[in-house]
């Protein structure tokens, strides 16, 4: 069995608390990404699973085995680092086969397994080359092949695409996901790149200040963030300061920037204090008529930015920050300084605690 479980894991570095009673369970065969800003605890979590460091408190399981204090070399873990860590003096075939050789595999077993892995990573003809003769993307695939050569129970990847340029990084996301799915191997992936996490993961664990803020699919986390931190960290979003002032059937009523709007009922909308209304830019529109059934907020265009397939329109509505709307350029006719109305369907605004 290759599922991973952390129970109430705490990690201190002197007076610094890196993890705070972390509970985390990763299913067998799952691709789970630890996502968050620098210092949130994601790399510490990965290093604890690998056995590179020991927890201050708590228990770590691989399958049914308590591995809390088991050394790394006895955990059957595959590790892929950001800098690839290939041996420069060895051929690609020898790099991939290194772990097999250390475990006493025969030359024939090594030859067969290395050939299978070179086919898997779509590099069947590079076995006799050296790492310096490969591109960054090729070297990254070789590092993955080396990590899985002896069929580890769990594959760990620590920001492995960080050194690649944007286009190569995007193509490697597809490649790494394909390899993981073909091998059906439990994978824990660390990144601070939200797009990378959303493109590759079965589930995403968003971390902040040594704790899990939210865990779920990319769709769940993007569409229904549970905290203001998650909403702000995943994708672009607007926040309007508001206060819940009433109830109107299926909707709660909030006051914001001098007007009232309808918002979905939730635990946050039941709060008595100040809240925030979260609005994704792509779910807003410029209203040219009455906006029947919509929430409508007046404002003035303060800036426009052309981003190729999208135009970003900044509208001053009287809040501390302008509201950003994303529309196809051909749909934007408003000019700088022009008064406009922003509209959104009530279900597209989410109330979050401040």
C-alpha positions as CSV (number, residue, x, y, z in Angstrom):
1,X,0.0,0.0,0.0
2,X,1.3,3.5,-0.9
3,X,-1.1,6.0,0.8
4,X,0.4,8.6,3.0
5,X,-0.9,9.9,6.3
6,X,0.3,12.6,8.7
7,X,-1.4,12.7,12.1
8,X,-1.1,15.9,14.2
9,X,2.4,16.6,12.9
10,X,4.2,19.6,14.4
11,X,7.6,20.8,13.3
12,X,9.7,23.5,15.2
13,X,13.0,25.0,14.0
14,X,14.1,26.5,17.3
15,X,11.5,29.1,18.2
16,X,10.0,29.0,14.7
17,X,6.9,26.9,14.2
18,X,6.9,25.5,10.6
19,X,3.9,23.1,11.0
20,X,1.0,23.3,13.4
21,X,-0.7,20.0,14.2
22,X,-1.0,19.0,10.5
23,X,-3.4,16.3,9.6
24,X,-3.1,15.1,6.0
25,X,-4.1,12.0,4.1
26,X,-3.0,11.2,0.5
27,X,-4.8,8.4,-1.3
28,X,-3.1,5.6,-3.1
29,X,-2.4,6.5,-6.7
30,X,-3.3,10.2,-6.1
31,X,-1.5,13.2,-7.4
32,X,-1.7,15.7,-4.6
33,X,-0.1,19.1,-4.7
34,X,1.0,21.1,-1.7
35,X,0.5,24.8,-2.7
36,X,1.3,28.0,-1.0
37,X,3.6,30.9,-0.6
38,X,7.2,30.7,0.7
39,X,7.3,29.8,4.4
40,X,3.8,28.2,4.4
41,X,5.2,24.7,5.4
42,X,4.8,22.8,2.1
43,X,8.5,21.9,1.6
44,X,8.8,21.0,5.3
45,X,5.9,18.6,4.9
46,X,7.5,17.0,1.9
47,X,10.8,16.6,3.7
48,X,9.0,15.0,6.6
49,X,7.4,12.4,4.3
50,X,10.8,11.8,2.7
51,X,12.5,11.3,6.1
52,X,15.0,14.1,5.6
53,X,13.8,15.7,8.9
54,X,11.9,14.4,11.9
55,X,8.8,15.9,13.4
56,X,8.7,17.6,16.7
57,X,5.4,15.8,17.4
58,X,3.0,13.6,15.5
59,X,3.1,10.4,13.4
60,X,3.8,9.7,9.7
61,X,2.5,6.6,8.0
62,X,3.3,5.0,4.6
63,X,0.5,2.5,4.0
64,X,0.1,0.9,7.4
65,X,3.7,1.4,8.5
66,X,4.7,4.0,11.0
67,X,7.8,5.6,9.4
68,X,8.1,8.6,11.7
69,X,11.7,7.8,12.6
70,X,12.6,5.5,9.7
71,X,15.6,6.8,7.8
72,X,15.0,8.0,4.1
73,X,16.8,5.1,2.5
74,X,14.4,2.6,4.1
75,X,11.2,4.4,3.2
76,X,11.1,3.3,-0.5
77,X,10.6,6.9,-1.6
78,X,11.4,8.4,-5.0
79,X,12.5,12.0,-5.0
80,X,12.8,14.6,-7.8
81,X,14.6,17.8,-7.0
82,X,14.4,21.2,-8.6
83,X,18.0,21.0,-9.9
84,X,17.5,17.4,-11.2
85,X,20.6,16.2,-9.3
86,X,21.8,14.0,-12.2
87,X,25.3,12.5,-11.9
88,X,27.3,14.5,-14.6
89,X,29.9,11.8,-15.1
90,X,27.4,9.0,-15.8
91,X,25.5,8.3,-19.0
92,X,21.7,8.8,-18.9
93,X,21.2,5.0,-18.8
94,X,23.6,4.7,-15.8
95,X,21.8,7.6,-14.1
96,X,18.4,5.9,-14.5
97,X,19.8,2.5,-13.5
98,X,21.8,3.8,-10.5
99,X,19.2,2.9,-7.9
100,X,18.7,-0.5,-9.4
101,X,22.4,-1.2,-9.3
102,X,22.5,-0.2,-5.7
103,X,19.8,-2.7,-5.0
104,X,21.7,-5.6,-6.7
105,X,19.8,-5.8,-9.9
106,X,21.4,-7.8,-12.7
107,X,22.7,-6.2,-15.9
108,X,19.9,-7.7,-17.9
109,X,17.3,-6.4,-15.4
110,X,18.8,-3.0,-15.5
111,X,19.0,-2.9,-19.3
112,X,15.4,-3.9,-19.6
113,X,14.1,-1.5,-17.0
114,X,16.1,1.4,-18.3
115,X,14.8,0.8,-21.8
116,X,11.2,0.7,-20.5
117,X,11.7,4.0,-18.7
118,X,13.4,5.7,-21.7
119,X,10.3,4.8,-23.7
120,X,8.0,6.0,-21.0
121,X,9.6,9.5,-20.9
122,X,9.7,9.6,-24.8
123,X,13.5,9.6,-24.9
124,X,14.4,6.2,-26.3
125,X,17.7,7.2,-28.0
126,X,19.5,9.2,-25.2
127,X,20.8,6.4,-23.1
128,X,24.4,6.9,-24.1
129,X,24.4,10.6,-23.7
130,X,25.5,12.6,-20.7
131,X,23.4,15.1,-18.7
132,X,25.2,18.1,-20.1
133,X,24.0,17.1,-23.6
134,X,20.3,17.3,-22.7
135,X,17.9,20.2,-22.6
136,X,16.3,21.2,-19.3
137,X,13.0,19.4,-20.2
138,X,14.8,16.2,-21.2
139,X,16.9,16.3,-18.0
140,X,13.8,16.7,-15.9
141,X,12.2,13.6,-17.5
142,X,15.3,11.7,-16.8
143,X,15.3,12.7,-13.2
144,X,11.7,11.4,-12.9
145,X,12.7,8.1,-14.6
146,X,15.6,7.7,-12.2
147,X,13.2,8.3,-9.2
148,X,10.8,5.6,-10.3
149,X,13.2,3.0,-11.6
150,X,12.9,0.8,-8.6
151,X,9.1,1.4,-8.2
152,X,9.0,3.5,-5.0
153,X,5.9,3.5,-2.9
154,X,5.6,7.3,-3.2
155,X,7.1,9.8,-5.6
156,X,7.9,13.2,-4.1
157,X,8.6,16.3,-6.3
158,X,9.9,19.5,-4.9
159,X,9.2,22.4,-7.4
160,X,10.8,20.4,-10.2
161,X,9.8,22.8,-13.0
162,X,10.9,26.0,-11.3
163,X,14.0,26.4,-13.5
164,X,12.3,26.0,-16.8
165,X,10.9,28.7,-19.1
166,X,7.1,29.2,-19.3
167,X,6.4,27.2,-22.5
168,X,8.6,24.3,-21.5
169,X,7.1,24.3,-18.0
170,X,3.6,24.1,-19.5
171,X,4.6,21.1,-21.7
172,X,6.4,19.4,-18.8
173,X,3.2,19.6,-16.7
174,X,1.5,17.5,-19.3
175,X,4.4,15.1,-19.4
176,X,4.8,14.6,-15.7
177,X,1.0,14.1,-15.3
178,X,1.1,11.5,-18.1
179,X,4.0,9.6,-16.5
180,X,2.3,9.6,-13.1
181,X,-1.0,8.3,-14.5
182,X,0.7,5.6,-16.5
183,X,2.6,4.4,-13.5
184,X,-0.4,4.9,-11.1
185,X,2.1,6.0,-8.4
186,X,1.1,8.1,-5.4
187,X,2.7,11.5,-5.9
188,X,3.2,14.5,-3.7
189,X,4.1,17.6,-5.6
190,X,5.3,21.0,-4.1
191,X,4.8,24.3,-5.9
192,X,4.0,27.9,-5.3
193,X,2.6,28.2,-8.9
194,X,-1.2,28.0,-8.7
195,X,-1.6,27.3,-12.5
196,X,0.8,24.4,-12.2
197,X,-1.2,23.0,-9.3
198,X,-4.5,23.4,-11.1
199,X,-3.3,21.8,-14.3
200,X,-1.8,18.6,-12.7
201,X,-3.5,17.7,-9.5
202,X,-6.2,15.3,-8.4
203,X,-6.4,17.4,-5.3
204,X,-4.7,20.6,-4.0
205,X,-3.8,21.3,-0.5
206,X,-3.5,25.1,0.0
207,X,-1.2,25.9,3.0
208,X,-0.6,29.0,5.0
209,X,1.5,29.7,8.1
210,X,2.1,25.9,8.7
211,X,-1.6,24.9,8.4
212,X,-4.0,23.7,5.8
213,X,-6.4,26.4,4.7
214,X,-8.3,24.2,2.2
215,X,-8.1,20.9,0.4
216,X,-10.0,19.8,-2.7
217,X,-10.1,19.6,-6.4
218,X,-9.0,22.6,-8.5
219,X,-12.6,23.3,-9.3
220,X,-13.7,23.2,-5.7
221,X,-10.9,25.5,-4.5
222,X,-11.4,28.0,-7.3
223,X,-15.2,28.1,-7.3
224,X,-15.8,27.8,-3.6
225,X,-12.8,29.1,-1.6
226,X,-13.4,28.7,2.2
227,X,-11.2,31.6,3.3
228,X,-10.2,35.0,2.0
229,X,-6.6,33.8,1.8
230,X,-7.5,30.9,-0.5
231,X,-9.7,33.1,-2.7
232,X,-6.9,35.6,-3.0
233,X,-4.1,33.0,-3.7
234,X,-6.0,31.0,-6.3
235,X,-6.6,33.0,-9.5
236,X,-7.6,36.7,-9.8
237,X,-10.3,38.0,-7.6
238,X,-12.0,41.2,-6.4
239,X,-13.0,41.9,-2.8
240,X,-15.8,44.4,-1.9
241,X,-16.0,45.3,1.8
242,X,-19.6,44.7,3.0
243,X,-21.9,44.2,5.9
244,X,-24.8,41.8,6.1
245,X,-28.0,43.9,6.7
246,X,-30.9,41.6,6.0
247,X,-32.5,38.5,4.4
248,X,-34.5,38.2,1.2
249,X,-35.8,34.7,0.7
250,X,-33.0,32.5,-0.7
251,X,-30.5,35.4,-0.5
252,X,-28.8,37.3,2.2
253,X,-28.7,41.1,1.7
254,X,-25.4,43.0,2.0
255,X,-24.5,46.7,2.0
256,X,-21.4,47.6,0.1
257,X,-20.1,50.9,-1.4
258,X,-23.3,52.6,-0.5
259,X,-25.8,50.2,-2.2
260,X,-27.4,46.9,-1.2
261,X,-26.8,43.6,-3.1
262,X,-28.0,40.0,-2.9
263,X,-25.5,37.3,-1.9
264,X,-25.7,33.6,-1.3
265,X,-26.5,32.4,2.2
266,X,-23.6,30.7,4.0
267,X,-21.9,30.5,7.4
268,X,-20.0,33.7,6.5
269,X,-23.2,35.6,5.5
270,X,-24.6,34.8,8.9
271,X,-21.8,36.7,10.5
272,X,-22.7,39.9,12.3
273,X,-19.5,41.8,11.6
274,X,-17.8,43.1,8.5
275,X,-17.4,40.6,5.6
276,X,-16.0,40.6,2.0
277,X,-17.8,39.8,-1.2
278,X,-15.5,37.9,-3.5
279,X,-16.0,38.4,-7.2
280,X,-14.1,36.6,-10.0
281,X,-13.2,39.1,-12.9
282,X,-14.6,36.7,-15.6
283,X,-18.0,36.6,-13.9
284,X,-18.5,40.3,-14.0
285,X,-19.9,42.3,-16.9
286,X,-20.5,45.8,-18.0
287,X,-24.3,46.4,-17.8
288,X,-25.8,48.6,-20.6
289,X,-29.4,48.1,-19.6
290,X,-31.3,47.7,-16.3
291,X,-29.5,44.5,-15.4
292,X,-32.6,42.7,-14.5
293,X,-32.0,40.2,-11.7
294,X,-28.4,41.2,-11.3
295,X,-26.5,43.1,-8.7
296,X,-25.4,46.4,-10.2
297,X,-22.7,48.8,-8.9
298,X,-21.9,52.1,-10.6
299,X,-18.4,53.2,-11.2
300,X,-15.9,54.9,-13.6
301,X,-13.3,53.3,-15.8
302,X,-9.8,54.1,-14.4
303,X,-7.6,51.8,-16.5
304,X,-7.6,49.2,-19.3
305,X,-4.9,46.6,-20.0
306,X,-4.8,44.5,-23.2
307,X,-3.7,40.9,-22.5
308,X,-4.2,39.3,-25.9
309,X,-7.4,37.3,-25.7
310,X,-8.7,39.4,-22.8
311,X,-9.0,43.0,-21.9
312,X,-8.8,43.9,-18.2
313,X,-10.9,46.8,-17.2
314,X,-10.3,48.6,-13.9
315,X,-13.4,50.3,-12.5
316,X,-13.4,52.7,-9.5
317,X,-16.5,52.0,-7.5
318,X,-15.6,53.9,-4.3
319,X,-13.8,51.0,-2.6
320,X,-10.1,51.1,-1.6
321,X,-9.2,49.1,-4.7
322,X,-10.7,49.2,-8.2
323,X,-12.8,46.3,-9.4
324,X,-11.2,44.3,-12.3
325,X,-13.4,42.9,-15.1
326,X,-12.1,40.5,-17.8
327,X,-13.8,40.6,-21.2
328,X,-12.9,39.8,-24.8
329,X,-11.4,42.9,-26.3
330,X,-14.1,43.2,-29.0
331,X,-16.7,43.5,-26.2
332,X,-15.1,46.5,-24.6
333,X,-16.3,49.9,-25.8
334,X,-15.9,51.9,-22.6
335,X,-13.2,54.6,-22.6
336,X,-11.0,55.9,-19.7
337,X,-13.0,58.1,-17.3
338,X,-16.3,56.9,-18.7
339,X,-19.1,56.1,-16.2
340,X,-20.1,52.4,-16.3
341,X,-22.2,49.9,-14.4
342,X,-20.8,46.6,-13.2
343,X,-23.2,43.7,-12.9
344,X,-23.1,40.1,-11.7
345,X,-25.6,37.4,-10.9
346,X,-26.1,37.0,-7.1
347,X,-24.9,33.4,-7.1
348,X,-21.5,34.6,-8.5
349,X,-20.6,36.6,-5.4
350,X,-19.3,34.7,-2.4
351,X,-19.3,36.1,1.1
352,X,-16.1,35.5,3.1
353,X,-15.1,36.5,6.6
354,X,-12.7,39.5,6.6
